[in-house]
Amino acid sequence: MTLQRPGVFACQLALDLPHAESFRRDDFLASPANEAALSLVERWPEWPGRMAAIVGPRGAGKSHLATIWAERTGARIVATAALARDEVPAALATGALVVEDVAPGVADEAALFHLFNLAREDSAWLLFTASQRLDSPGFALPDLVSRLRAVPSVTLAPPDDALLSAVLVKLFADRQLAVGEGVIAYLLPRMERSLAAARETVGRLDAAALSRGRAVNRQLAAEIFREE
């Protein structure tokens, strides 16, 4: 069966197709909720101590900001869980590194401690992302805790209505969906106040529209929320 947008077949095949998300600077939606973190990225290289951290919940924009910084600096990007001690020198080869999702229990603490020491020796730049403060309880190595505590950090605030609205419009547009203001106005007070929830909501509506052969409108949105 040919996959088409609503208006042709009453029944359609819903495919979970990947939708590319752009992490370019031009695609970052600035707002009061993220202005401190964006300013941090754009102030580089005027960072005291040559390192910083961006803290915020899942889907808040940490990876987007980290990618913007990585493009500016030539930094590599590595997940904390994938950072091994013997790979630290190679990770720092460009003189800058993004370490994503720092958290106790997933990090090789010896590798992180070695990273701090080698970055200092090489005058390298470090940017960390995390869902909680870097000095949150759970790390065992006292010397590592002291280094994490010394990293300047900024926190992403919960998104306001203006930012959530803009994100929803962009996410729909990424899927070639043009929605009316009524859809956005209906979604805002009913969805979780997070950018991650916006992505999930748009994905559910897109899938429902395809499977039911319908347009994405306020009526479909209401049906989806009633089914929860």
N, C-alpha and C positions, 0 to 999 in steps of 0.2 A: 504494500500500500504506500502510496506517495505521501510523504509527510508535508502537510501544509498548515498554514495558520487558519484560525477559525473562519467559517463562512463557506467552506467547500464540502467537507464531509461531516456528517453528524457524529461519526466515531472515528477517532484518529489514534495513531500509535504514538505514545509518549516515550521519547527517548531521553535518557539522562546524558545529554551531550555536554561536553566541557565548554565553559564560557570563559574566555580569556579575560583576566583582570589586569588592567594596566597599572603599573607602579611608577609611572613617570611623574615628575613634579607637576606638570600641567594638569594631571588628573587628580591631584590631591585637593580635597575640598577643605579649605581653611575655615575655621570658625573659632569663637571664644573657647570652645571645649578643647581645642588642640593647639592654640596659638603659642603656648609656652614650649611645647615639644617641637613645633615647626621652627620657632625662633632658635631653639637650641641647634637644630640641624643647620640652619642657615647662618648661624654665627661662627660655625667652624671655619678656620682653625683657632678661633679665640676661646679655647677651652682650657680652664685651669686644670693642670694634672694630666692633660691629654686623654681624658676618658670621661664618659658620661653614660647615663642609663635613662631609658624611656620606659615608664611603668604604666600599665593599663590593662583592662580586661581583654579577653579574647575578641578579636575582630574590631578593636578600637582604632586600628591604623598604625600599630607599632611597626609591622613589617613593611608597610608602605614608606613610612618615614625612614626606616633603616635602609631600604633600598635606595631612596633618594640620596642619603648620606654616602652609601657605598659607591654610587655612581660619581659623586663629587670627589671621593678620596681614592678610588681604585681598590676599595676594601673587598676582601672576600667575606662571605657570609657562611656561618656554620651554626648548626643547632647545638645547644649545650650538651645534649645527650650523645652527640656524635664526636665531641671533642676528646681526643685521647692524648695522654701526656707526650708520647713520642711524635705526635703530629703537630704539636704546637709551633715549632720553628717553621714548618711549611705553611701553616695557617697564617703566620705573621709575615710571610715573604714579601708582601706588597707594602708593608709598613702600616697597615690599617686592617682592622678586623671587626666584623659584627658578630656578636655571640647572642643568638636568639633563645628566648624562653629559659632564662636562668631560674632555677628552682632547686631547693634541696631535694635529695632523693633521686634526681635524674642526672645530676652533674657528677663527673669524676672530679672530686675536690682537689686531688693532687694535680690534675691537669689544669684546673682553673688557677690554682696557686702558682703553678709554673708559668702560666700565661701572664699573670700580673708581673712576675719577676722579669720575664724575658721582655715584655713590652716596655718596662722601665729601662732595662739595659739598652734596648734598641731604639728608645724614644719613639715607639710606635703609638698609634692611636687605637682606642678601643671604644666601641659602642655596644652596650648591653640592652636587651629588651627583656621584660619580665612582667608577669601578671601581678606580682606583689613586690614590695620593697626588697632590695637586694639583701638587706640585713635582717630579713624576717627569720624567725627561729627555724632551726632544722639543720643548719650546716654544722658539722662537727669540728672542723679544723679552726682553732682560735685565730691563727694567723690569717687564714682566708677570710674569716668573718670581719676582722679589722680592716682588711683591704676592701671588701665589699661595702662596708659601712662608710668608707671614705670616698666612694664614687658619687659625684654630684648627680642628682636625678631630677627628672620632671615627670609629672603625672598627668595622664590624659583624663580630663573630666568627662562625665557622662554627656552624650550628645544632646544638644537642645533641639527644639522642633525644626528650626531652620536647617540645621545640619542633617537631621534625619530625613527631612523632605528632599533635600538636594541629593542625598545618597540614594534614596529610593528611586528618584527620577533617573539618576545615572545608571543604577543597576537594571532598571527596566530597559533603558536605552541600549545597554550592553547586549541585551537579548533581542534587540530590534522590536521592542514593544513600546508604543506610545500610549500612555495612560492619561486620563483626565485628572484634573485637580481633585475631583470628588473621590477618586480612589485613594489618593495620598491622604486626604483629610479623614477618610474612614479608617485607614490603617494606623495613623499616628497614635490615637489614644488607646488602641487595642493591642498593640504589639509591645514586646519587651523593649526597654529603652537602651538598645545597644545596636552597634553597626553589624554585629554578627547576626542578630535577630532580623535585621533588615535584609541581609543576604538570604537567610533561610526563608523569609516570608516571600520574597520575590521569586525564589526558586519554586516554592510550593504553588504559587499562583500561575507561574509559567507552565508547570507540569499539568496543573488542573485544566488550564485553557487548552492545551494540546490534546489531553486525553478526552475531554468532553466536547471538543470542537466549538469552543466558546471564545469570545473576546474577553480580555482582562478588563473587567469593569467593577463597579461597586457591588453589583448583585453577586458576582462570582466571589468577590472578597468576603462578603457576608456569609455565603454558603461555606466557604473554607473555614472561617472562624467558628461557625456553628458546629462544624464537624470535629472540632478539637475535643 
